[in-house]
Amino acid sequence: MTDKRQILLARYAKKGGLRARIDAKCIECIYDPLGGGGNWRQQVEACTAPDCPLYPVRPISSGSQDR
């Protein structure tokens, strides 16, 4: 796991609360700071796993039409 990813996971895990824990799980699952396309939010928004139980509540930008 890369340092940038570990830092993000630690930051969101410390926040507590449901939203932060969902964010942390999505970061853990899909975020690739070295080869992915964009920042972690952009990569999570582009998630292609609709069968994931967190898919409907994953973090996406407010302008997205995905939901």
N, C-alpha and C positions, 0 to 999 in steps of 0.2 A: 504494500500500500504506500502511496506517495505521501510525502510530508504535507503537501497542501490539502490533500483529502483527509488526512488524520487531524489536521488543525480544524477543518470545517466540522468533522464529526464530533470532536471534543467540544467545540463551541456550541453546537446545537444540542448535544446531549446534556450539557450543563444547564441550559436554559430551563429545562423542565417544561411541563405543559404538553398537551397533546400535539399542537401544531409543530413545536420544535422537535418532538420525537418522530413525527411523520417526515419532516424535512430530513432529519438525520438518517432515517431508514432509506429514503429515496437517494440520498447522497451515497450511502453505503452500497446500494444496489447498482446504480447506473453511472455515477459521476466518474469520469476519466479526465483528469486535468492535463494529461500528456497527449492523448490522441482523440479526445472527444471534440465535438463541434460546439464551441462556446463555453460559457460559464456553467456552473452546476444547475442553475435554474433553467437555462435553455435546454440543457441535456435532459433534465427531468421532464420538462414540458414536452419534449419529443419522444417520451417513453412509448414503447410499442408493446407493452404487456398489459392489455386490457383485462386479462384474467386475474391480475394482481388485486388483492383486496384493498390496497391503498390507491389504486389507479383513479377512482373518482374524486379522491381528496388530495391528490398530489399537488404540490405547489405549481401553479401556472400564473402567467401574467394576467392582469385584469382585462387586457384587451383581447385575450385569446378567445376564440369561438369554440374551443375544444369541449367544453362542458355542456 
